[in-house]
Amino acid sequence: MKYNVELIKQENYKPTFWSGGMATELITYPLDSDYTSRNFLWRLGVAKIDILESTFSTLPNVSRKFMVIEGQITLDHEHKCTKLLNPFEQDSFSGDWKTKTYGKASVFNLMTKENYHGELIHLNISPKKQFDFKYEPSINKGIVAICFYVVNESFKTFLNDKIYSVNTNDLLLINHIKPNSIHKFMFSNESLRVTNIVSSIIYTS
């Protein structure tokens, strides 16, 4: 199957600062949208929370998914619930909730708006091994994009008759995906350490 594939390197990201530390915008869609204007339909980013207690910005009409990739934090959603997150554990919540964090961590963020939704999946590839990724969407999901962000180490994959080498902090974007299809990708880890990946599945419903 042919895909529209883009490898986005770390040097092409947009770094920003917020009250809790440093954040990096990986991608917003549409591609000419931006977080500041709040005109995106979906957005991926990573952030480093450097202080022991922080408060999230209020984001009305935004759905959030939040995965810890290093460290440990507690999310406190006022009058809702409290959740402790260890590495590669996640939480889903509304952007208009009043949310505080306790602890220091690096985190992966997925934001979606309107009829766009998404999910986060943690993948790991053992040293010197291959990994077959398979995603079969349900009938009510119109897949928009599948993204793979490398937390550490690297992987290689063969797509559209081309080898892609995806390294730490790189994002592999696969979009304009054929609907109602099963999507299969094979990744290889050639290093001597485990490769950890956060996969983001973006869809409409």
C-alpha positions in Angstrom: 0.0 0.0 0.0 1.3 3.5 -0.9 1.3 6.1 1.8 2.1 9.8 2.1 5.1 9.7 4.4 7.1 12.5 6.0 10.0 12.2 8.4 10.1 15.2 10.7 13.5 15.7 12.4 14.1 17.2 15.8 15.7 20.4 14.3 12.4 21.2 12.6 10.3 21.4 15.7 9.0 24.6 17.3 10.3 24.9 20.9 8.2 27.0 23.3 8.3 27.8 27.0 5.4 27.6 29.5 5.1 28.1 33.3 6.1 24.5 34.0 9.1 24.2 31.8 9.9 23.7 28.1 7.5 22.4 25.4 8.1 21.3 21.8 5.5 21.4 19.1 5.9 18.4 16.9 3.1 19.0 14.4 -0.2 20.8 14.1 -2.9 20.1 11.5 -3.7 21.8 9.2 0.0 22.3 8.6 -0.4 26.1 8.5 -2.2 26.2 11.9 -0.6 26.9 15.2 -1.2 26.4 18.9 -1.2 30.1 19.8 -4.1 30.9 17.5 -6.0 27.7 18.6 -6.9 27.1 14.9 -5.6 23.5 14.8 -7.7 20.4 14.5 -5.1 18.1 16.0 -1.7 18.7 17.5 1.2 16.6 18.9 3.8 17.9 21.3 6.2 16.9 24.1 6.8 18.9 27.2 9.3 18.7 30.1 7.7 19.6 33.5 10.6 20.9 35.6 8.7 22.2 38.7 7.1 20.1 41.4 3.6 21.7 40.9 2.2 23.3 37.8 -1.2 24.3 36.4 -2.3 23.6 32.8 -3.7 26.3 30.6 -7.5 26.1 30.1 -8.3 24.9 26.5 -12.1 25.0 25.9 -13.3 22.6 23.2 -10.1 20.6 23.1 -9.8 16.9 24.1 -6.4 15.9 25.5 -4.5 12.7 25.8 -1.4 12.7 27.9 1.3 10.1 28.2 4.4 10.2 30.5 7.6 9.2 28.7 10.0 9.8 31.5 9.6 10.4 35.3 6.4 10.2 37.3 3.6 12.7 37.9 0.1 13.0 39.4 -2.6 14.7 37.5 -5.2 16.4 39.7 -8.4 17.2 37.8 -10.3 19.5 40.2 -13.7 18.0 41.3 -13.1 15.1 38.8 -10.4 12.7 39.7 -6.7 12.2 40.5 -4.4 9.9 38.6 -0.8 8.8 39.1 1.1 8.2 35.9 4.3 6.2 35.5 6.3 5.9 32.3 4.1 5.1 29.3 0.9 5.4 31.3 -1.7 7.8 30.1 -4.8 9.9 30.9 -7.6 11.4 28.9 -9.3 14.6 29.9 -11.1 17.7 28.6 -9.0 20.9 28.0 -11.5 23.0 30.0 -11.0 21.0 33.2 -8.9 22.7 35.9 -5.8 20.4 36.0 -2.7 20.5 38.1 0.3 18.3 38.0 2.6 17.2 40.9 6.1 15.8 40.1 8.7 16.2 37.4 8.4 14.3 34.1 8.6 14.5 30.3 5.2 14.0 28.7 3.7 13.4 25.2 0.5 15.4 24.4 -2.2 14.8 21.8 -4.8 17.5 21.4 -7.9 17.1 19.1 -10.8 19.4 18.3 -14.2 19.2 16.6 -14.9 15.8 15.0 -11.2 14.8 15.3 -10.2 12.2 17.9 -7.1 10.1 18.7 -5.4 7.5 20.7 -1.9 6.9 22.0 -0.2 3.5 22.0 3.2 2.7 23.5 5.4 0.4 21.4 8.7 -1.1 22.3 11.1 -3.1 20.1 13.6 -5.4 21.7 17.3 -5.0 20.8 18.2 -6.5 17.4 14.6 -7.5 16.8 11.8 -6.7 14.4 8.3 -5.5 15.3 5.1 -5.8 13.2 2.7 -3.0 13.9 -0.9 -3.7 12.8 -3.9 -1.3 13.1 -7.3 -2.3 12.0 -9.8 0.7 12.5 -13.3 0.1 13.5 -16.0 0.8 10.9 -16.9 4.2 12.4 -13.3 5.6 12.4 -12.0 7.5 9.4 -8.2 7.3 9.8 -6.5 10.6 9.1 -2.9 9.9 10.2 -0.7 7.5 12.0 2.4 9.0 13.7 5.4 7.3 15.4 7.5 9.4 17.8 10.8 7.8 19.0 11.4 8.3 22.7 14.8 6.7 22.7 17.1 4.8 20.3 15.9 4.3 16.7 14.2 2.1 14.2 14.1 1.5 10.4 11.1 0.9 8.3 10.5 0.3 4.5 7.7 2.4 3.0 7.0 3.3 -0.6 10.2 1.6 -1.8 12.3 3.7 0.6 14.1 3.0 3.9 13.3 5.5 6.7 15.7 5.7 9.6 13.9 7.2 12.5 16.0 8.4 15.5 15.4 9.6 19.0 12.9 12.6 19.1 12.1 12.1 15.4 8.4 11.9 14.2 7.4 9.7 11.3 4.1 11.0 9.9 1.9 8.8 7.7 -1.2 10.6 6.4 -3.8 10.6 3.6 -4.5 7.1 4.6 -6.9 4.9 2.6 -10.1 4.3 4.7 -11.4 0.9 5.7 -8.0 -0.7 5.4 -5.8 -2.7 7.7 -2.5 -0.9 8.1 0.7 -2.9 8.6 4.2 -1.7 9.2 7.4 -3.6 10.0 10.0 -1.9 12.2 13.5 -3.1 12.9 15.7 -2.1 15.9 19.4 -2.5 15.1 20.7 -1.2 18.4 21.6 -3.0 21.6 18.9 -1.3 23.6 15.1 -1.3 23.6 13.5 1.3 21.3 10.5 3.0 22.8 7.9 4.6 20.6 4.7 6.5 21.1 2.2 5.9 18.3 -0.6 8.4 17.7 -3.6 7.4 15.7 -5.7 10.3 14.5 -9.2 9.7 13.1 -12.6 11.4 12.5 -15.9 10.0 13.5 
